[in-house]
Amino acid sequence: MAKVTLANSLRSISFFTLAGVAEARVSEPKTAMPTVTTESTTTVATVTGKWTDVPVEVGSGNAKELIEEFANCKEGPEAILRFTRKFGPLETAHRTNADGKGAFFQFSVPAWRKEQHRIQMEWEAYFEFRHIPISVTAIATSPKEYFVLTQSGLKYRAENLLRLLSFSLTSIPAERLRVCVRPHCTHPYFIARHLNQNYCSDRCARYGQQKWKKDWWDRHGTEWRRKRKAVTAAAGKKPSRKEK
């Protein structure tokens, strides 16, 4: 029988936010005016949508899957649109109008990509320095965030989806945050099921096995053939194609 201790009897804590998208679409690229850092005008695609009348919880039990999907989302507007329809915009909190109907929201695709890049950089930093103890860091909270006590444990309501993603990332042990070592992997950011996992999937793991075999053969193949050829000659047999 497992020993009950204070550590394993404490309530678990999960993170969630309120979202729910009724509709969303990619708007025609708009011309952005020159800024201090850019002398020429640029065209910027935007995503425009509408919240649901009644918000739904996003996160909680699937927050880890959510952070993986966000980090690996393609950069094209259509991929960002699919993510938004599924989970909602990043920096805007769910809101309704005075009549109780879902309000409209809008964000630029470059702004979305900027936040995704920031999360990816943090993920890679955790992966790169996973063996170094993390120093104590204070995380600021928002006045609109609060704890909810449920039968299954404590839940912390993040103000928006981006805050949820940040909380989810920092709550995962650094040694579990991995970047697939297969070159050009289309799903490089993943949470390891075990600490010896270096590839995101069985497909990428097969690549690793094939590469290991090729590297071994390049280093030891000549010596292996020489020894096998000597053993075959001593036994009076003809050398196989691999031994030649």
Secondary structure, DSSP 4 states (H G I P E B T S, - for coil): -PPP-HHHHSPEEEEEEEEEEEEEEEEEEEEEPP-SS--S-EEEEEEEEEEEEEEEEEEGGGHHHHHHHHHT--SSHHHHHHHHHHH--SSPPP-B-TTSPBPEEEEEHHHHHHHHHHHHHHHHHHHHTTTSPPPP------TT-EEEE-SSEEEEE-SSHHHHHHHHHHHS-GGGEEE--STT-SS-EEE-SSTT--SSSHHHHHHHHHHHHHHHHHHHHHHHHHHHHHHHHHTT-PPPTTT-
